[in-house]
């Protein structure tokens, strides 16, 4: 194969960044729509989120193919290799975020058959915080911004605190009222899915740190302690 010139390679890297942002936007939209479906008990919207997962999976495959092509053509070294390798890791995290959005949409579909004894507690607030983490992680990748990396890492503590509050609230509700056990159990699943999305955002941020510093570190407290 013929190697790309440096300018051509830079153009290909820019296209790669744009494709990653597009995939990230799709994953974020899926999370947003899944939460809206949950709040409004909107079965049609939940089904659209579930059906739309194929689009995210397709983006995953296309970007992976593009990354492998760039490696084959350019044989990148040092930072360039870290960047392309990080893109391969990021699409895995984005694909999993899409999967968790589907998980939330399936809960929304299930709960559409319930009368709605329980409010969503702090789940919408948690979802907003998680989506902000994802946006900042992707922006950090595009801007090479280590300050944004740490913004994502620090926000993980807020999400963990919200998860524990929501979990305790739902456990208390189940103990006090047997009629809400099924519904609250499903909402507990949603809290867990949102926590996992936050973990994937942290993964992205930590890989950006690796691109910029050549040091692969577990920056988030939850990642270091395994809690």
C-alpha positions in Angstrom: 0.0 0.0 0.0 1.1 3.6 -0.6 1.6 5.7 2.5 -0.3 8.9 2.9 1.5 12.2 3.0 1.5 14.0 6.3 -1.2 16.5 5.1 -3.3 13.7 3.8 -3.0 11.8 7.1 -4.0 14.9 9.0 -7.1 15.2 6.8 -7.9 11.6 7.5 -7.5 12.1 11.2 -9.9 15.1 11.1 -12.5 13.0 9.3 -12.0 10.3 12.0 -12.6 12.9 14.7 -15.8 14.0 12.9 -17.1 10.5 12.6 -16.4 9.9 16.3 -18.3 13.1 17.2 -21.2 11.9 15.0 -21.3 8.5 16.8 -21.1 10.3 20.1 -24.0 12.5 19.2 -26.0 9.5 18.2 -25.2 7.8 21.5 -26.1 10.9 23.5 -29.4 11.3 21.6 -30.2 7.7 22.4 -29.7 8.3 26.1 -31.8 11.5 26.0 -34.6 9.8 24.1 -34.6 6.8 26.3 -34.9 9.0 29.4 -37.7 11.0 27.8 -39.5 7.8 27.0 -39.1 6.7 30.6 -40.4 10.0 32.0 -43.3 10.2 29.6 -44.1 6.5 29.4 -43.7 6.8 25.6 -43.6 3.4 24.1 -43.2 4.6 20.5 -40.1 6.6 21.5 -38.7 3.7 23.4 -39.1 1.5 20.3 -37.3 4.1 18.2 -34.3 4.1 20.6 -34.2 0.3 20.5 -34.4 0.2 16.7 -31.9 3.0 16.3 -29.2 1.0 18.0 -28.4 -0.6 14.6 -27.2 2.8 13.4 -24.7 3.1 16.3 -23.5 -0.4 15.7 -22.9 0.4 12.0 -21.0 3.5 12.9 -18.8 1.4 15.2 -17.9 -1.0 12.4 -17.2 1.8 9.9 -14.9 3.7 12.2 -13.1 0.5 13.2 -12.5 -0.2 9.5 -11.2 3.3 9.0 -8.8 3.1 11.9 -7.4 -0.2 10.6 -7.0 1.3 7.2 -5.1 4.3 8.6 -2.8 1.9 10.5 -2.1 -0.1 7.4 -1.5 2.9 5.2 0.5 5.1 7.6 2.1 2.8 10.2 1.7 5.6 12.7 4.1 6.0 15.6 4.1 7.7 19.0 1.2 10.1 19.4 -0.4 9.3 16.1 -0.6 5.6 17.0 -2.0 6.5 20.4 -4.6 8.7 18.8 -5.8 6.0 16.3 -5.7 3.3 19.0 -7.7 5.6 21.3 -10.3 6.0 18.6 -10.7 2.3 18.5 -11.3 2.2 22.3 -13.7 5.2 22.2 -16.0 3.6 19.7 -16.3 0.5 22.0 -17.3 2.8 24.9 -19.8 4.6 22.6 -21.3 1.4 21.4 -21.8 0.3 25.0 -23.4 3.6 25.8 -25.8 3.0 23.0 -26.6 -0.5 24.4 -27.3 1.1 27.8 -29.7 3.6 26.2 -31.5 0.6 24.7 -31.6 -1.0 28.2 -33.2 2.2 29.6 -35.7 2.2 26.7 -36.7 -1.4 27.4 -37.4 -0.4 31.0 -39.5 2.5 29.7 -41.4 0.0 27.6 -41.9 -2.3 30.6 -43.1 0.5 32.9 -45.6 1.8 30.4 -47.8 -0.9 31.7 -47.6 0.3 35.3 -49.7 3.0 36.8 -46.7 5.1 37.9 -46.7 5.0 41.7 -43.1 6.1 41.9 -41.6 9.4 40.7 -38.3 9.2 38.9 -36.5 10.6 42.0 -33.2 12.1 40.9 -32.8 10.0 37.7 -33.3 12.9 35.3 -30.7 14.9 37.2 -28.3 11.9 37.1 -28.9 11.5 33.3 -28.2 15.2 32.7 -24.9 14.9 34.7 -23.9 11.7 32.7 -24.6 13.3 29.4 -22.5 16.3 30.3 -19.7 14.0 31.2 -20.0 12.3 27.8 -20.0 15.7 26.0 -16.9 16.9 27.9 -15.0 13.7 27.3 -15.6 13.9 23.5 -14.7 17.6 23.5 -11.5 16.8 25.4 -10.6 14.3 22.6 -11.2 16.9 19.8 -9.6 19.8 21.6 -6.7 17.9 23.2 -7.9 19.4 26.5 -6.6 17.9 29.7 -8.6 20.3 31.8 -11.8 18.9 30.4 -10.4 15.4 31.1 -10.2 16.3 34.8 -13.7 17.9 34.6 -15.1 14.5 33.5 -13.1 12.6 36.1 -14.3 14.9 38.9 -17.9 14.7 37.8 -17.8 11.0 38.2 -17.9 11.5 42.0 -21.2 13.5 41.7 -22.7 10.7 39.6 -21.6 8.1 42.1 -23.2 10.1 44.9 -26.4 10.5 43.0 -26.5 6.8 42.3 -26.2 6.0 46.1 -28.9 8.5 46.9 -31.3 7.1 44.3 -30.5 3.5 45.4 -31.2 4.3 49.0 -34.4 6.1 48.1 -35.7 3.3 46.0 -34.8 0.7 48.6 -36.6 2.6 51.3 -39.6 2.9 49.0 -39.7 -0.8 48.4 -39.6 -1.5 52.1 -42.4 1.0 52.9 -44.8 0.1 50.1 -44.9 -3.4 48.5 -47.0 -2.0 45.6 -43.9 -0.1 44.2 -41.4 -3.0 44.4 -41.6 -3.9 40.7 -41.5 -0.4 39.5 -38.8 0.7 41.9 -36.7 -2.3 40.9 -36.8 -1.3 37.3 -35.8 2.3 38.2 -32.9 0.9 40.1 -31.8 -0.8 36.9 -31.9 2.6 35.2 -29.7 4.1 37.8 -27.2 1.3 37.3 -27.3 1.8 33.5 -26.6 5.6 34.0 -23.7 4.8 36.3 -22.2 2.6 33.7 -22.6 5.3 31.0 -20.7 7.6 33.3 -18.0 4.9 33.6 -17.7 4.8 29.8 -17.3 8.6 29.7 -14.5 8.3 32.2 -12.9 5.6 30.1 -12.9 8.1 27.1 -11.4 10.8 29.2 -8.7 8.6 30.5 -7.8 7.6 27.0 -7.6 11.2 26.0 -5.1 11.7 28.9 -3.1 8.8 27.4 -3.0 10.4 23.9 -1.8 13.7 25.3 0.7 12.5 27.9 1.6 8.9 26.9 0.6 7.8 30.4 -2.2 5.4 30.7 -3.6 6.1 34.2 -6.8 5.3 36.1 -7.7 8.9 37.0 -11.1 8.4 38.5 -11.3 7.4 42.2 -13.9 4.7 41.4 -11.5 3.2 38.8 -8.6 3.2 41.2 -10.5 1.7 44.1 -12.8 -0.6 42.1 -15.7 0.7 44.1 
